[in-house]
Amino acid sequence: MLEGVIRTRVGYAGGEKENPDYGHIGDHTEAVQVDYDPRVISYADLLEVFWNSHKPTSKSWMRQYMNAVFYHNDEQQKVGEASKVVLAEKMGRTIRTPVAPLRSFTLGENYHQKYMLKRQSRLTSEMSRIYPKNQDFINSTAVSRLNGYAGGNGSVKQLALEIDSLGLSENGKRILKQLVR
C-alpha cells in the first residue's frame, strides 16, 4: 500500500488491437493503471516499487503477461529509461523489461477488477452498498485501498491511520483488521 496512490484498475495496454478483452487480447499486455498524486509519491518512487516487484532480467514468456513500463509523456519516458539504466548498473545485468509508450489502455472486464477484495465477500458487499454502480466501485479510492489490504499489502500501522476513512461498518473494520494482522 503506497501513500499517494489514489486508485488502480486493471486492463490491457501497449497494443494496437481495438477493444481487446481477455479472450481476444491481441498484441496487448495485461496491465495495471495507477492513478497517483505526484505531490505525495513520485513517478520514480512508483518505478522503484515496480522494478522490485518482478525479475527485470528475465524475458517474458508471453506478451500477454509481459512486465513493462508504459509511459504517458516524454518526462515519464526519461525517468523510466534512466531508472532502467541505474538498475542495470546496480545488478550488472541486462534489464529485459521494456519501457514503452502507452498507445492505449482498455479497462479490463468487471470480474478482473478488485480481484483480491472480491474474495472477501463481506467487505465487497459493504463497498457495493456504498458504490452500487460498477464504474464507481472500480474507480473508488477506498475500494482500491481495500483491494490492496485484501491482497496482503499494507501494515497494521498504516491501516490504523486510514481505517476510519474507508467507509466500513464496525463489522467491516473488524474483518479488515483480521486480514491485515
C-alpha positions as CSV (number, residue, x, y, z in Angstrom):
1,M,0.0,0.0,0.0
2,L,1.6,3.2,-1.1
3,E,0.7,6.6,0.2
4,G,-0.2,8.8,-2.7
5,V,-1.7,6.0,-4.9
6,I,-5.3,7.1,-5.5
7,R,-6.6,4.1,-7.4
8,T,-5.6,1.2,-9.5
9,R,-7.5,-0.5,-12.3
10,V,-6.6,-3.5,-14.5
11,G,-6.8,-3.8,-18.2
12,Y,-4.9,-4.1,-21.4
13,A,-2.2,-1.8,-22.7
14,G,0.5,-1.4,-25.3
15,G,-1.0,-2.9,-28.3
16,E,-2.9,-1.8,-31.4
17,K,-5.8,-4.2,-31.4
18,E,-9.1,-2.3,-30.9
19,N,-11.3,-3.3,-28.0
20,P,-9.2,-6.1,-26.5
21,D,-10.7,-8.4,-23.9
22,Y,-9.4,-11.4,-22.0
23,G,-10.4,-13.8,-24.7
24,H,-9.1,-11.6,-27.6
25,I,-6.2,-9.7,-26.2
26,G,-4.3,-9.4,-29.5
27,D,-0.9,-7.6,-29.1
28,H,-1.8,-6.1,-25.7
29,T,-0.3,-6.9,-22.3
30,E,-2.3,-7.3,-19.1
31,A,-1.6,-4.1,-17.2
32,V,-2.3,-2.2,-14.0
33,Q,-3.2,1.5,-14.4
34,V,-2.1,3.5,-11.4
35,D,-3.5,7.0,-10.6
36,Y,-1.4,8.8,-8.1
37,D,-0.8,12.2,-6.5
38,P,2.7,13.4,-7.5
39,R,2.7,15.7,-4.5
40,V,2.8,12.6,-2.3
41,I,4.7,10.0,-4.3
42,S,6.9,10.5,-7.4
43,Y,6.9,8.6,-10.6
44,A,10.4,7.5,-9.8
45,D,9.2,6.0,-6.5
46,L,6.5,4.1,-8.3
47,L,9.1,2.8,-10.7
48,E,11.2,1.6,-7.8
49,V,8.3,-0.4,-6.5
50,F,7.7,-1.8,-10.0
51,W,11.3,-2.9,-10.5
52,N,11.4,-4.6,-7.1
53,S,8.1,-6.5,-7.8
54,H,9.4,-8.7,-10.6
55,K,12.6,-10.2,-12.1
56,P,13.5,-7.5,-14.7
57,T,16.4,-9.6,-16.0
58,S,14.0,-12.3,-17.2
59,K,12.4,-12.3,-20.6
60,S,8.7,-12.5,-20.5
61,W,7.5,-15.8,-22.0
62,M,4.3,-14.4,-23.4
63,R,3.3,-10.8,-24.4
64,Q,0.0,-11.1,-22.5
65,Y,1.9,-11.4,-19.2
66,M,4.9,-9.2,-20.1
67,N,6.3,-6.9,-17.5
68,A,6.6,-3.4,-18.9
69,V,6.6,0.2,-18.0
70,F,4.2,2.1,-20.2
71,Y,4.8,5.9,-20.2
72,H,2.4,8.7,-21.0
73,N,4.8,11.5,-21.9
74,D,8.4,12.5,-22.6
75,E,9.2,13.1,-18.9
76,Q,7.9,9.7,-17.8
77,Q,10.0,8.1,-20.7
78,K,13.1,9.9,-19.5
79,V,12.6,8.9,-15.9
80,G,11.7,5.3,-16.8
81,E,14.7,4.8,-19.1
82,A,17.0,6.4,-16.5
83,S,15.7,4.1,-13.8
84,K,16.3,1.1,-16.1
85,V,19.9,2.1,-16.7
86,V,20.5,2.6,-13.0
87,L,19.0,-0.8,-12.2
88,A,21.1,-2.5,-14.9
89,E,24.3,-0.9,-13.5
90,K,23.3,-1.9,-10.0
91,M,22.5,-5.5,-11.0
92,G,25.4,-5.8,-13.5
93,R,22.9,-7.5,-15.9
94,T,20.7,-6.6,-18.9
95,I,17.2,-5.5,-18.0
96,R,14.8,-7.1,-20.3
97,T,11.7,-5.2,-19.1
98,P,10.8,-2.7,-21.8
99,V,9.9,1.0,-21.2
100,A,7.4,1.6,-24.0
101,P,4.8,4.3,-25.0
102,L,1.3,3.8,-23.8
103,R,-0.7,3.7,-27.1
104,S,-3.9,2.9,-25.3
105,F,-5.4,1.4,-22.2
106,T,-8.6,-0.6,-22.2
107,L,-10.3,-1.3,-18.9
108,G,-10.5,-5.0,-18.2
109,E,-13.7,-6.9,-17.6
110,N,-15.6,-6.3,-14.3
111,Y,-14.7,-9.7,-13.0
112,H,-11.0,-8.9,-13.2
113,Q,-11.4,-5.6,-11.2
114,K,-10.6,-5.6,-7.5
115,Y,-10.0,-9.3,-7.6
116,M,-8.4,-9.7,-4.1
117,L,-11.2,-7.7,-2.5
118,K,-13.9,-9.7,-4.2
119,R,-12.5,-12.8,-2.5
120,Q,-13.7,-11.1,0.8
121,S,-17.5,-11.2,0.2
122,R,-18.5,-9.3,3.3
123,L,-16.1,-6.4,2.6
124,T,-17.2,-6.4,-1.1
125,S,-20.8,-6.3,0.0
126,E,-20.2,-3.3,2.1
127,M,-18.4,-1.4,-0.6
128,S,-21.1,-2.4,-3.2
129,R,-23.7,-0.7,-1.0
130,I,-21.7,2.5,-1.0
131,Y,-20.8,2.2,-4.7
132,P,-23.7,0.4,-6.3
133,K,-22.6,1.4,-9.8
134,N,-19.8,-0.8,-11.0
135,Q,-17.9,2.2,-12.5
136,D,-18.0,3.9,-9.2
137,F,-16.8,0.7,-7.4
138,I,-13.9,0.3,-9.8
139,N,-12.9,4.0,-9.6
140,S,-13.2,4.3,-5.8
141,T,-10.0,5.1,-3.8
142,A,-11.4,3.3,-0.8
143,V,-12.2,0.2,-2.8
144,S,-8.7,0.3,-4.3
145,R,-7.2,0.6,-0.8
146,L,-9.3,-2.3,0.5
147,N,-8.2,-4.4,-2.5
148,G,-4.6,-3.8,-1.6
149,Y,-5.1,-4.8,2.0
150,A,-7.0,-7.9,0.9
151,G,-4.0,-8.8,-1.3
152,G,-1.7,-8.8,1.7
153,N,-0.2,-5.3,1.2
154,G,-0.1,-2.6,3.9
155,S,0.8,-2.7,7.5
156,V,-1.3,-2.6,10.7
157,K,0.1,0.9,11.4
158,Q,-0.9,2.1,8.0
159,L,-4.4,0.6,8.4
160,A,-4.8,2.3,11.8
161,L,-4.2,5.7,10.2
162,E,-6.8,5.3,7.5
163,I,-9.4,2.7,8.5
164,D,-11.9,5.3,9.6
165,S,-11.7,6.9,6.1
166,L,-12.6,3.8,4.2
167,G,-16.4,3.8,4.9
168,L,-16.6,0.5,6.6
169,S,-19.1,-0.5,9.3
170,E,-17.7,-1.6,12.7
171,N,-18.0,-5.2,11.5
172,G,-16.2,-4.4,8.3
173,K,-13.4,-2.7,10.2
174,R,-13.1,-5.8,12.4
175,I,-12.9,-8.1,9.3
176,L,-10.3,-5.9,7.7
177,K,-8.2,-5.7,10.9
178,Q,-8.2,-9.5,11.0
179,L,-7.0,-9.7,7.4
180,V,-4.1,-7.3,8.0
181,R,-2.7,-8.9,11.1
